[in-house]
Amino acid sequence: MGSARRVLDNLIGGLPRAFWYLWTGSLINRLGSAVLVFMAIYLTQERGFSDARAGLVIGLWGAGGAAGSLLGGYLADRWGRRPTLLTAHLGAATLMVAMGFARDLPTLAGCAVLLGLFAEAARPAFSAMMIDVVPERDRVRAFSLNYWAVNVGFAAAAILGGFAARIDYLLLFLINAVTIVITAVIIFVKVREVDPARRGALPPVVPAGGGGPAPIGALRTILRDRVFLGLTGLNLFSALVFLQASSMLPIAMTDDGLDATTYGYIIALNGVLIVAGQLFVPRLIGRSSHSRVVALGVLLSGVGFGLTAFADLAWLYALTVLIWTLGEMINSPSNSTLVATLSPAALRGRYQGVFSLSWQLAGALAPTLGGLVRETAGDATLWLGCFVLTALVSLGHLLARPARERRAAELRAAALGTATLPQVPIPGAAQTKAAAASGN
């Protein structure tokens, strides 16, 4: 009993109460998130769109999300995490209902763009708030726990969504809207805004040669941060592969004679596996280099997607999902921790927004490119191409490891006031140790 209690305490003990409210919000939000899971099937079977038009609508969702990520990151830093989250969630809930009632392509496309904008504007604010409230030593564990909650909800949503789709696809949109509103209320009521001073708000930047303030634009700072942009770019390419699971995979399965309910069960395996094993991932990866873990996870996911080229039966599709899910499980917490480690405290929201942009660009490009490759070159070419791309991304993560570790060490030293950071990447750090002290 004592041993079991120690294991449980190592898994969930010591995290702040605010984190658990955020965790609860993630769980509830994901319980109703079946809309995107079944969107490709809904558009092709219920609305009668071609693969290319369905990919266009899903891509427009991603395009709106790209703008939302940048806007949400900016507002999270300038306006605050809580008001940004509340506005984004309420807007997303409203657009979710509107999209459920939309019928023609132009209306669906317009709703998709706006829904993506509001839904993804919440992501950087949520991530920044989690980093605010969780100490650095506990972040891998916190991200793993949150990812576990996301996938508990995802697994349930995929299975229940399959049954709801049999009744009426409108139910998917309405349920999703309700869970978004509940999440917004929990976070807004229960999670306090972290004092900007504690987040590391930047003091005025003083030029090295003296004189008055010389403010540096946050976006310009990020665009000069090659280490962070390299991580973001690599994530874009791996996301292009991963998002085929919600765009081209359901279409491939229905072409092989599998219905929406079967797809729901098979894709729910992704969530079930993460629920069963994600909490033990921090112990598995231990003190391993985050870049090496991410590289392994991306490559393993690529193997799973590549093997989809040879799947034509339900159990074979389930096997491929199992493989790429194992890669996802070890990749996700280390990837999130890398982003947090490389983000200066004063610009967490905007760094999170730019990183989220990689997911939103992939969301816009993945269904469109996947649909084009599948229609012009065939199903096997799409999936084998996914493997080749992930192998290259994995190599990129390994090559970038030394630079990332140097940057992380610089940020930690600057936060302790023991070093002055080199010019360029950290906002204001090149000019003054006081500004450098705002780093993560």
SEZARO-60332 format. One record per residue (C-alpha): x, y, z; residue in one letter. Coordinates in steps of 0.2 Angstrom, whole numbers, padded with zeros to 4 digits, always signed. Each point is the difference from the previous one (the first is absolute). Layout:
<pts>
XYZa ...
</pts>
This chain:
<pts>
+0000+0000+0000m +0014+0012+0005g +0009-0004-0017s -0016+0003-0010a -0002+0017+0009r +0017+0005-0004r -0002-0004-0018v -0016+0010+0000l +0008+0015+0009d +0014+0000-0013n -0013+0000-0014l -0012+0014+0006i +0006+0006+0017g +0007+0018+0003g -0008+0009-0015l -0009+0016+0004p -0019+0001+0001r -0001+0012-0015a +0007-0014-0011f -0013-0012+0005w -0014+0013-0005y +0009+0001-0017l +0001-0018-0001w -0018-0002+0003t -0004+0013-0013g +0010-0010-0013s -0009-0016+0005l -0017+0007-0002i +0004+0010-0016n +0006-0016-0008r -0015-0011+0005l -0010+0010-0013g +0014+0002-0013s -0007-0013-0013a -0004+0013-0013v +0018+0001-0008l +0002-0019+0002v -0015-0003-0011f +0001+0016-0011m +0007-0009-0015a -0013-0013+0000i -0014+0013+0004y +0005+0010-0015l +0002-0014-0012t -0014-0011+0005q -0013+0011+0008e +0003+0016-0011r +0006-0009-0015g +0016+0010-0003f +0014-0007-0010s +0017-0005+0009d +0007+0016-0006a -0014+0011+0006r +0000-0008+0016a +0018+0002+0002g -0002+0019-0005l -0013+0002+0015v +0011-0008+0012i +0015+0010-0006g -0010+0016+0002l -0003-0005+0018w +0019-0001+0001g +0003+0016-0009a -0011+0009+0013g +0009-0009+0014g +0016+0007-0007a -0006+0018+0002a -0008-0005+0017g +0016-0007+0007s +0010+0017-0003l -0014+0010+0006l -0003-0011+0015g +0018+0001+0005g +0001+0019-0001y -0016+0002+0010l +0006-0012+0013a +0015+0010+0003d -0008+0018-0002r -0018-0003+0006w +0002-0015+0012g -0003-0019-0001r -0017+0000+0008r -0009+0013-0011p +0008-0007-0015t -0006-0018+0004l -0017+0006+0004l -0002+0010-0016t +0007-0014-0011a -0010-0014+0008h -0017+0009-0001l +0004+0005-0018g +0004-0018-0005a -0016-0006+0008a -0010+0012-0010t +0009-0005-0016l -0002-0018+0004m -0019+0001+0001v +0000+0010-0016a +0010-0012-0010m -0011-0014+0006g -0015+0008-0009f +0010+0005-0015a -0004-0009-0016r +0008+0008-0016d +0019+0000-0003l +0003+0019+0002p -0009+0001+0017t +0009-0015+0006l +0017+0007-0006a -0004+0017+0008g -0005-0009+0017c +0016-0011-0001a +0012+0015-0002v -0008+0010+0015l -0002-0016+0011l +0019-0004-0003g +0004+0018+0005l -0010+0000+0016f +0004-0018+0005a +0019+0002-0003e +0001+0017+0008a -0003-0009+0017a +0015-0012-0002r +0015+0011+0003p -0009+0009+0015a -0004-0017+0007f +0018-0006-0002s +0007+0016+0007a -0011-0001+0015m +0006-0018+0003m +0018+0005-0001i -0004+0015+0012d -0007-0011+0014v +0011-0016-0001v +0018+0001+0006p +0013-0005-0013e +0005-0016+0009r -0018-0006-0002d -0004+0005-0018r +0004-0017-0009v -0012-0008+0013r -0013+0013-0002a +0000+0000-0019f -0001-0019+0001s -0015+0001+0012l -0008+0013-0011n +0003-0011-0015y -0008-0015+0009w -0015+0010+0004a -0002+0006-0018v +0001-0018-0006n -0012-0006+0012v -0013+0012-0007g +0006-0004-0018f -0003-0019+0002a -0017+0003+0008a -0004+0013-0013a +0005-0011-0015a -0011-0015+0006i -0015+0010+0005l +0002+0011-0015g -0002-0015-0011g -0017-0004+0008f -0005+0019+0000a +0004+0000-0019a -0012-0014-0003r -0014+0010+0008i +0004+0018-0007d +0016+0008-0003y -0007+0016+0007l +0002-0008+0017l +0019+0000-0002l +0000+0019-0002f -0012+0004+0014l +0009-0011+0013i +0016+0007-0005n -0006+0018+0002a -0007-0005+0018v +0017-0007+0006t +0009+0015-0007i -0011+0012+0011v +0002-0011+0015i +0019+0000-0002t +0000+0019-0001a -0010+0002+0015v +0011-0011+0011i +0016+0008-0005i -0007+0018+0001f -0008-0003+0017v +0014-0011+0008k +0016+0005-0007v +0008+0017+0005r +0010+0010-0012e +0019-0001+0004v +0007+0017+0005d +0010+0006-0015p +0015+0004+0011a +0000-0019+0005r -0001-0005-0018r +0016+0010-0004g -0007+0016-0008a +0013+0010-0009l +0007+0016+0007p +0004+0014-0012p +0015-0005-0011v +0015+0011+0002v +0012+0001-0014p +0018-0007+0004a +0007+0018-0003g -0012+0008+0011g -0014+0012-0004g -0019-0002+0000g -0011-0016-0003p +0002-0010-0016a -0015-0012+0000p +0002-0015-0011i -0016-0007-0008g -0004-0018+0006a -0003-0007-0017l +0017+0007-0006r +0008-0008+0015t -0008-0017-0004i +0004+0001-0019l +0018+0002+0005r +0000-0015+0012d +0007-0013-0012r +0000-0014+0013v -0019+0002+0004f -0005+0003-0018l +0010-0016-0005g -0010-0010+0013l -0016+0008-0007t +0004-0004-0018g +0004-0018+0004l -0017-0002+0010n -0009+0007-0016l +0006-0014-0010f -0003-0014+0013s -0018+0008+0002a -0003-0002-0018l +0002-0018+0002v -0009-0002+0016f -0016+0010-0006l -0002-0013-0013q -0009-0010+0013a -0014+0012+0001s -0001+0004-0019s +0006-0014-0012m -0001-0015+0012l -0019+0000+0002p -0002+0002-0019i +0012-0014-0003a -0009-0011+0012m -0017+0003-0007t +0007-0004-0017d +0004-0017+0007d -0018-0002+0005g +0002+0004+0018l -0014+0012+0007d +0001+0015+0012a -0004-0010+0015t +0015-0012-0004t +0011+0015-0003y -0005+0007+0017g +0005-0016+0009y +0016-0001-0009i +0005+0018+0003i -0006-0002+0018a +0014-0012+0002l +0012+0015-0001n -0008+0007+0015g -0002-0016+0010v +0019-0004-0002l +0005+0017+0006i -0012-0001+0015v +0007-0017+0004a +0019+0005-0001g +0002+0019-0001q +0002+0002+0019l +0015-0011+0000f +0009+0009-0014v +0009+0012+0011p +0009-0014+0009r +0003-0009-0016l +0009+0015-0009i +0008+0005+0017g +0014+0012-0002r +0002-0004-0019s +0004+0015-0011s -0017+0007-0006h +0006+0002-0018s +0005-0018-0001r -0017-0006+0008v -0009+0011-0013v +0011-0007-0014a -0005-0018+0005l -0018+0004+0002g -0001+0009-0017v +0008-0015-0009l -0010-0013+0009l -0016+0010-0005s +0006+0000-0018g +0002-0019+0000v -0018-0001+0005g -0006+0011-0013f +0011-0008-0013g -0007-0017+0003l -0018+0007-0003t +0005-0002-0019a -0002-0019+0003f -0016+0000+0011a -0017-0005-0007d -0008-0009+0014l -0006+0008+0017a +0013-0010+0010w +0014+0006-0011l -0006+0018+0002y -0001-0002+0018a +0018-0007+0000l +0007+0016-0009t -0010+0011+0013v +0009-0009+0014l +0017+0003-0007i -0002+0018-0004w -0008+0003+0017t +0015-0007+0009l +0010+0013-0009g -0012+0013+0004e +0000-0005+0019m +0019+0003+0002i +0001+0015-0012n -0014+0011+0007s +0006+0004+0018p +0018+0003-0005s -0005+0011-0015n -0011+0011+0012s +0014+0001+0012t +0013+0005-0013l -0012+0014-0005v -0002+0006+0018a +0019-0001+0003t +0004+0010-0015l -0013+0014+0003s +0005+0015+0010p -0012+0003+0014a -0006+0017-0006a -0005-0006-0017l -0007-0017+0005r -0017+0003-0008g +0008+0006-0017r +0012-0014-0001y -0014-0012+0004q -0010+0009-0014g +0014-0002-0013v +0003-0018+0004f -0019-0003-0001s +0001+0008-0017l +0010-0015-0006s -0015-0011+0005w -0012+0011-0008q +0010+0002-0017l +0000-0019+0000a -0018+0000+0003g -0003+0010-0015a +0013-0009-0011l -0002-0018+0006a -0017-0004-0007p +0003+0010-0016t +0017-0008-0004l -0006-0017+0006g -0015+0001-0011g +0010+0005-0015l +0013-0013+0002v -0013-0014+0003r -0010+0005-0016e +0015+0003-0011t +0013-0013+0006a -0010-0013+0010g -0003-0005+0018d +0017-0009+0002a +0010+0015-0006t -0008+0011+0013l +0004-0012+0015w +0017-0005-0005l +0004+0019-0003g -0005+0003+0018c +0013-0013+0006f +0014+0009-0011v -0005+0017+0007l +0000-0005+0018t +0017-0009-0002a +0007+0017-0006l -0008+0009+0014v +0007-0012+0013s +0018+0003-0007l -0004+0019+0001g -0004-0001+0019h +0016-0010+0003l +0011+0013-0009l -0009+0014+0010a +0003-0007+0017r +0017+0009+0005p -0007+0017-0005a -0016-0003+0010r +0009-0005+0015e +0012+0015-0001r -0015+0012-0001r -0009-0009+0015a +0015+0002+0010a +0002+0019-0005e -0018+0003+0005l +0002-0009+0017r +0015+0010+0004a -0008+0016-0005a -0015-0003+0011a +0012-0002+0015l +0009+0016-0005g +0017-0010-0002t +0003+0004-0019a -0004+0012-0013t -0007-0008-0015l +0007+0003-0018p -0009+0012-0011q -0015-0005-0011v -0011-0013+0007p -0006+0005+0017i -0011+0016+0001p +0012+0014+0007g +0012-0012+0007a +0015+0006-0010a -0001+0018+0007q -0002-0003+0018t +0001-0013+0014k -0017+0006+0007a -0008-0004-0017a +0008-0017+0000a -0006-0004+0017a -0018-0001-0008s +0005-0016-0010g -0007-0017+0005n 
</pts>
